[in-house]
Amino acid sequence: MALLTAIIFALLSRPGEEILHNSSLSTRVPRVVVAGGHSAGHIEPAMNFADALRLLQPAAEITALGTVRGLDTTLIPARGYPLELIPPVPLPRKLSPALLQAPGRLRDSVLAAGAVLDRVRAEVVVGFGGYVAGPAYLAARRRGLPIVVHEANARPGVANRLAARMTTHVFTAAPGVRLPHATAIGIPLRPAITGLDRAALRAAARQRFGLRPEGPVLMVTGGSQGAEAINSAVSGAAAALRAAGVQVLHITGPKHVVEVPDGDPADPPYVVIPYVEEMQYAYAAADFVICRSGAMTCAELASAGLPAAYVPLPLRGGEQRLNAEPAVAAGGALLVGNTDLDPAWIESALIPVLTDPERIAAMSARLSTVGAPDAGIVLARKVLTAVTERRRLGS
């Protein structure tokens, strides 16, 4: 399957099949197309990069590519960037009728992406993987445009693996990602996270969630949709957490309900909420987190210096476990398997950490060494350099 996918991309990415893009290069305003649609894991770093680029070049013309399939039409306009839609091209992993239709669908999507590049007179394409990035890379290659690739995950997707063969501008979240020409820079994050002073915001954040100003706080989250395994294990340990003096901020996810027995009014609060819009307040309120180890979560917690117990999602070949490894290796996080997580583990392994302020402080300091709060600015500078080089060559 991997070989067939590579052949499809290679056949459709031969330069010279269309007239090379010929934009005016005299303007100083960079014209950038970002391709990172469908999932929040692709959209968030793309939008965070766009924000960083605007900090360096406020007049930059930035256009986002997306599809109607996914979160593109919800998340991207909310960040204030123009969105251009192209047909999605999910490549089937198994031999099926859908696989036979993939080349035609891919060609249509490449043509649609190319039309956007022509219309906005793009000077560079910056891709973050996913359904949108592959067609954007191919359309850019046909036009001789610079391609910049960012891979957030420890295990690269198909589109970024192929794009890394088309360009030397390849950047990753962490060292050791298997992509040609890769340079590790971290993941672009929101300024609200990279500029977070947890100590300064702590009192206001705890008051916001109805937590006490003193005493350890465990934040629980399974990501934007929640995680039943994490919800069940932590809520099942509510009595033990209260007995140990640990407060809990439990973000269940919008589709999950957590039943926590009422405690004594004198007990530490166990606050249950479905969703948090501004996560910087949750991070500031917490001393420790138990969560999945998606790439964005790992990057945000490292930037904030907030220790965690990571519970990798047991899918996609163990990708989330790989995402957590740098923090664990640095001594800033714990790792527990999904099947090993239960109330007994919370009581025997996690509560001793939560009730040891010196250990939490040491873990926080170690975790900060793997954070990369300036990743967005670094990537923006690399992109501007690529635009400048293209202009200098006059292509």
C-alpha positions as CSV (number, residue, x, y, z in Angstrom):
1,M,0.0,0.0,0.0
2,A,2.8,2.5,0.9
3,L,4.5,1.8,-2.5
4,L,1.2,2.3,-4.4
5,T,0.6,5.6,-2.6
6,A,4.1,6.8,-3.4
7,I,3.6,5.9,-7.1
8,I,0.4,7.8,-7.2
9,F,2.0,10.9,-5.8
10,A,5.1,10.6,-8.0
11,L,3.0,10.3,-11.2
12,L,1.0,13.4,-10.4
13,S,4.0,15.5,-9.2
14,R,6.1,15.6,-12.3
15,P,7.1,19.2,-12.9
16,G,6.3,20.8,-16.2
17,E,2.8,19.5,-16.5
18,E,1.4,23.0,-16.1
19,I,2.8,26.4,-16.8
20,L,5.1,27.5,-14.0
21,H,3.7,30.0,-11.6
22,N,4.9,33.5,-12.6
23,S,4.0,36.0,-9.9
24,S,5.3,39.5,-9.5
25,L,8.3,39.3,-7.2
26,S,8.8,43.0,-6.6
27,T,6.4,43.3,-3.7
28,R,7.7,43.1,-0.2
29,V,4.5,41.5,1.2
30,P,5.0,37.7,1.4
31,R,2.1,35.7,0.0
32,V,1.8,32.4,1.9
33,V,-0.5,29.5,1.6
34,V,-0.8,27.2,4.6
35,A,-2.1,23.6,4.2
36,G,-3.0,21.8,7.4
37,G,-6.7,21.0,7.4
38,H,-9.1,18.4,8.6
39,S,-8.1,17.7,12.2
40,A,-7.2,20.0,15.1
41,G,-3.8,18.4,15.2
42,H,-3.1,19.8,11.8
43,I,-5.1,23.0,11.9
44,E,-3.8,24.3,15.3
45,P,0.0,24.4,14.4
46,A,-0.9,25.8,11.0
47,M,-2.9,28.7,12.5
48,N,-0.3,29.2,15.2
49,F,2.4,29.5,12.5
50,A,0.2,32.0,10.7
51,D,-0.1,34.1,13.9
52,A,3.7,34.0,14.3
53,L,4.2,35.1,10.7
54,R,1.9,38.0,11.2
55,L,4.0,39.1,14.2
56,L,7.1,39.3,12.0
57,Q,5.3,40.6,8.9
58,P,1.9,42.2,9.8
59,A,1.0,42.8,6.2
60,A,1.7,39.2,5.1
61,E,-1.1,37.7,2.9
62,I,-1.9,34.3,4.3
63,T,-4.4,31.9,2.8
64,A,-5.4,28.6,4.4
65,L,-6.4,25.6,2.4
66,G,-9.0,23.3,3.8
67,T,-11.9,20.9,3.1
68,V,-15.5,20.7,4.1
69,R,-14.6,17.3,5.7
70,G,-13.3,18.1,9.2
71,L,-12.9,21.1,11.5
72,D,-11.6,23.5,8.8
73,T,-14.7,25.6,8.4
74,T,-15.1,25.9,12.2
75,L,-11.5,26.5,13.4
76,I,-9.8,28.5,10.6
77,P,-12.3,31.4,10.1
78,A,-12.4,31.8,13.8
79,R,-8.7,32.6,13.7
80,G,-9.3,35.3,11.1
81,Y,-7.7,33.8,8.0
82,P,-9.2,33.4,4.6
83,L,-10.2,29.8,3.9
84,E,-10.1,28.2,0.4
85,L,-11.8,24.8,0.1
86,I,-10.5,21.9,-2.1
87,P,-11.7,18.3,-2.4
88,P,-10.4,16.0,0.4
89,V,-8.3,13.0,-0.7
90,P,-8.1,10.4,2.0
91,L,-6.0,7.6,0.6
92,P,-7.4,4.1,1.4
93,R,-5.1,1.9,3.4
94,K,-6.4,-1.4,1.9
95,L,-7.1,-2.6,-1.6
96,S,-10.7,-1.6,-2.4
97,P,-12.8,0.2,-5.0
98,A,-12.1,3.4,-3.2
99,L,-8.4,2.9,-3.9
100,L,-9.0,2.7,-7.6
101,Q,-10.8,6.0,-7.5
102,A,-8.0,7.7,-5.6
103,P,-5.8,8.8,-8.5
104,G,-8.7,10.7,-10.2
105,R,-9.7,12.3,-6.9
106,L,-6.1,13.3,-6.2
107,R,-5.7,14.9,-9.6
108,D,-8.9,16.9,-9.1
109,S,-7.7,18.1,-5.7
110,V,-4.3,19.1,-7.1
111,L,-6.0,21.1,-9.8
112,A,-8.2,22.8,-7.3
113,A,-5.2,23.6,-5.0
114,G,-3.3,24.9,-8.0
115,A,-6.1,27.3,-8.9
116,V,-5.9,28.7,-5.4
117,L,-2.2,29.2,-5.6
118,D,-2.6,31.0,-8.9
119,R,-5.4,33.2,-7.7
120,V,-3.6,34.4,-4.6
121,R,-0.2,34.5,-6.4
122,A,1.4,32.3,-3.7
123,E,5.1,32.5,-3.2
124,V,5.4,29.5,-0.8
125,V,3.3,26.6,0.5
126,V,3.7,25.7,4.1
127,G,2.2,22.2,4.9
128,F,1.4,20.5,8.1
129,G,0.2,17.1,6.8
130,G,-3.3,15.7,6.4
131,Y,-5.8,15.5,3.6
132,V,-5.1,19.0,2.3
133,A,-1.3,19.1,2.4
134,G,-0.6,16.4,-0.3
135,P,-2.5,18.2,-3.1
136,A,-1.0,21.5,-2.0
137,Y,2.5,20.1,-2.2
138,L,2.0,18.7,-5.6
139,A,0.5,21.9,-7.0
140,A,3.3,23.9,-5.5
141,R,5.9,21.6,-7.1
142,R,4.4,21.9,-10.5
143,R,4.7,25.7,-10.2
144,G,8.2,25.7,-8.9
145,L,7.1,27.2,-5.6
146,P,9.1,26.6,-2.4
147,I,7.6,23.9,-0.2
148,V,8.0,24.1,3.6
149,V,7.0,21.0,5.6
150,H,6.2,20.8,9.3
151,E,5.6,17.4,11.0
152,A,4.2,17.6,14.5
153,N,4.0,13.9,15.2
154,A,6.8,11.4,16.0
155,R,5.6,9.2,13.1
156,P,5.1,11.2,9.9
157,G,2.0,10.8,7.7
158,V,2.0,9.9,4.0
159,A,1.8,13.5,2.7
160,N,4.7,14.7,4.7
161,R,6.9,11.7,3.9
162,L,6.5,12.3,0.2
163,A,6.9,16.1,0.5
164,A,10.1,15.7,2.3
165,R,11.5,14.2,-0.9
166,M,10.5,17.4,-2.8
167,T,12.1,20.0,-0.6
168,T,15.0,20.6,1.9
169,H,12.8,22.8,4.1
170,V,11.6,20.1,6.5
171,F,11.0,20.8,10.2
172,T,9.8,18.5,13.0
173,A,8.5,18.7,16.5
174,A,11.3,16.6,18.0
175,P,14.6,15.0,17.0
176,G,14.6,11.5,15.6
177,V,11.7,11.9,13.3
178,R,12.4,9.9,10.2
179,L,12.2,12.5,7.4
180,P,14.9,13.6,4.9
181,H,16.4,17.0,5.6
182,A,14.6,17.2,9.0
183,T,15.4,19.9,11.6
184,A,13.7,19.7,15.0
185,I,12.2,23.1,16.1
186,G,9.2,22.1,18.2
187,I,5.5,22.9,17.3
188,P,4.1,26.4,16.8
189,L,1.9,27.2,19.8
190,R,-0.5,30.0,20.7
191,P,1.1,33.1,22.4
192,A,-1.4,32.5,25.3
193,I,0.6,29.3,26.0
194,T,4.1,30.3,25.1
195,G,3.8,33.5,27.2
196,L,2.1,31.8,30.1
197,D,3.3,32.7,33.6
198,R,1.6,29.9,35.6
199,A,2.7,31.4,39.0
200,A,1.3,34.8,38.2
201,L,-2.0,33.5,36.9
202,R,-2.4,30.8,39.4
203,A,-4.7,32.6,42.0
204,A,-7.1,34.0,39.3
205,A,-7.2,30.7,37.4
206,R,-8.1,28.7,40.5
207,Q,-10.8,31.1,41.5
208,R,-12.1,30.9,37.9
209,F,-12.7,27.1,38.4
210,G,-13.9,27.2,42.0
211,L,-10.6,25.7,43.3
212,R,-8.8,26.6,46.6
213,P,-5.8,28.8,46.4
214,E,-3.6,26.3,48.2
215,G,-3.1,22.6,47.9
216,P,-2.1,20.5,44.9
217,V,-4.4,20.4,41.8
218,L,-4.6,17.5,39.3
219,M,-6.0,18.5,35.9
220,V,-7.6,15.6,34.0
221,T,-8.3,15.7,30.3
222,G,-8.7,13.3,27.4
223,G,-8.3,16.0,24.7
224,S,-11.1,17.9,23.0
225,Q,-13.4,14.9,22.9
226,G,-12.4,13.3,26.2
227,A,-11.2,9.8,27.0
228,E,-13.4,7.3,28.7
229,A,-10.4,5.3,30.2
230,I,-9.0,8.4,31.8
231,N,-12.4,9.6,33.0
232,S,-13.2,6.3,34.6
233,A,-9.9,5.8,36.3
234,V,-9.6,9.2,37.9
235,S,-13.3,9.5,39.0
236,G,-13.0,6.0,40.5
237,A,-10.1,7.3,42.6
238,A,-12.0,10.4,43.8
239,A,-12.2,9.3,47.4
240,A,-8.5,8.5,47.6
241,L,-7.6,11.8,46.0
242,R,-9.8,13.7,48.4
243,A,-8.3,11.8,51.4
244,A,-4.8,12.8,50.1
245,G,-5.8,16.5,50.0
246,V,-5.6,16.7,46.2
247,Q,-8.0,19.0,44.3
248,V,-9.2,17.9,40.8
249,L,-10.1,19.9,37.7
250,H,-11.7,17.2,35.5
251,I,-12.3,18.2,31.9
252,T,-14.5,15.3,30.7
253,G,-15.0,16.2,27.0
254,P,-18.4,17.3,25.7
255,K,-19.8,13.8,25.1
256,H,-18.8,12.3,28.4
257,V,-20.5,12.3,31.8
258,V,-18.5,11.6,35.0
259,E,-20.3,10.6,38.2
260,V,-18.3,11.6,41.3
261,P,-19.8,10.8,44.7
262,D,-20.4,13.9,46.8
263,G,-17.8,14.5,49.4
264,D,-17.7,16.3,52.7
265,P,-17.8,20.1,52.3
266,A,-14.5,20.2,54.0
267,D,-12.9,17.9,51.3
268,P,-10.8,19.3,48.5
269,P,-12.9,20.3,45.5
270,Y,-13.5,17.8,42.7
271,V,-14.6,20.1,39.8
272,V,-16.1,18.5,36.7
273,I,-16.6,20.5,33.5
274,P,-17.1,19.4,29.9
275,Y,-14.8,21.7,28.1
276,V,-12.3,24.6,28.6
277,E,-12.0,27.2,25.8
278,E,-8.9,29.0,27.1
279,M,-6.6,26.2,28.3
280,Q,-4.0,28.6,29.7
281,Y,-6.2,29.1,32.7
282,A,-6.5,25.3,33.3
283,Y,-2.7,25.0,33.0
284,A,-2.2,27.8,35.4
285,A,-4.5,26.3,38.0
286,A,-2.9,22.9,37.8
287,D,0.2,21.4,39.3
288,F,0.1,18.1,37.4
289,V,-1.9,16.7,34.5
290,I,-3.1,13.2,33.5
291,C,-3.9,13.1,29.8
292,R,-3.4,11.6,26.4
293,S,-0.1,12.4,24.6
294,G,-1.1,14.0,21.4
295,A,1.6,16.1,19.8
296,M,0.0,19.4,20.6
297,T,-0.7,18.4,24.2
298,C,2.9,17.3,24.7
299,A,4.2,20.6,23.2
300,E,1.9,22.8,25.3
301,L,2.7,21.1,28.6
302,A,6.4,21.2,27.9
303,S,6.2,24.9,27.1
304,A,4.3,25.6,30.3
305,G,6.6,23.4,32.3
306,L,3.6,21.4,33.6
307,P,4.4,17.8,34.5
308,A,2.1,15.0,33.4
309,A,1.2,11.4,33.5
310,Y,0.7,10.5,29.8
311,V,-1.7,7.8,28.8
312,P,-1.0,7.2,25.1
313,L,-3.9,6.4,22.9
314,P,-3.3,2.7,21.9
315,L,-3.8,3.2,18.2
316,R,-1.9,4.3,15.1
317,G,1.1,2.1,15.8
318,G,1.9,3.6,19.2
319,E,2.4,7.2,17.8
320,Q,1.3,8.9,21.0
321,R,3.8,6.9,23.0
322,L,6.5,8.2,20.8
323,N,5.2,11.8,21.3
324,A,5.6,11.4,25.1
325,E,9.1,9.9,25.1
326,P,11.1,13.2,25.1
327,A,9.3,14.4,28.2
328,V,9.5,11.1,30.0
329,A,13.2,10.7,29.1
330,A,13.9,14.2,30.5
331,G,12.2,13.2,33.8
332,G,9.4,15.6,33.3
333,A,6.6,13.1,32.8
334,L,5.3,9.7,33.7
335,L,4.0,7.1,31.2
336,V,1.2,4.6,31.9
337,G,-0.4,2.2,29.4
338,N,-4.1,2.5,28.7
339,T,-4.8,-1.0,30.1
340,D,-2.7,-0.3,33.2
341,L,-4.6,2.8,34.1
342,D,-7.2,2.3,36.9
343,P,-8.1,3.7,40.3
344,A,-5.4,1.5,42.0
345,W,-2.7,3.0,39.8
346,I,-3.9,6.5,40.6
347,E,-3.7,5.7,44.3
348,S,-0.4,3.8,44.4
349,A,1.6,5.6,41.7
350,L,0.2,9.0,41.1
351,I,-1.0,10.3,44.5
352,P,2.6,10.0,46.0
353,V,3.8,12.3,43.2
354,L,0.9,14.8,43.6
355,T,1.6,15.2,47.3
356,D,5.3,15.8,46.9
357,P,5.9,19.4,46.0
358,E,9.6,19.1,45.6
359,R,9.3,16.3,43.1
360,I,6.7,18.2,41.1
361,A,9.0,21.2,41.0
362,A,11.9,19.1,39.9
363,M,9.8,17.5,37.1
364,S,8.6,20.9,36.0
365,A,12.2,22.2,35.7
366,R,13.2,19.1,33.7
367,L,10.2,19.3,31.4
368,S,11.0,22.9,30.6
369,T,14.3,21.8,29.0
370,V,12.4,20.0,26.2
371,G,9.9,22.8,25.5
372,A,10.2,25.0,22.4
373,P,8.1,28.1,23.0
374,D,9.6,29.9,20.0
375,A,8.9,27.3,17.4
376,G,6.3,29.4,15.6
377,I,8.7,32.3,15.2
378,V,11.5,30.0,14.1
379,L,9.3,28.5,11.4
380,A,8.1,31.9,10.3
381,R,11.6,33.1,9.8
382,K,12.5,29.9,7.8
383,V,9.5,30.6,5.5
384,L,10.4,34.2,5.0
385,T,13.9,33.1,4.1
386,A,12.5,30.7,1.5
387,V,10.5,33.5,0.0
388,T,13.5,35.8,-0.1
389,E,15.7,33.2,-1.8
390,R,13.0,32.6,-4.4
391,R,12.8,36.3,-5.1
392,R,16.5,36.6,-5.4
393,L,16.6,33.8,-7.9
394,G,13.9,35.7,-9.9
395,S,12.0,32.5,-10.7
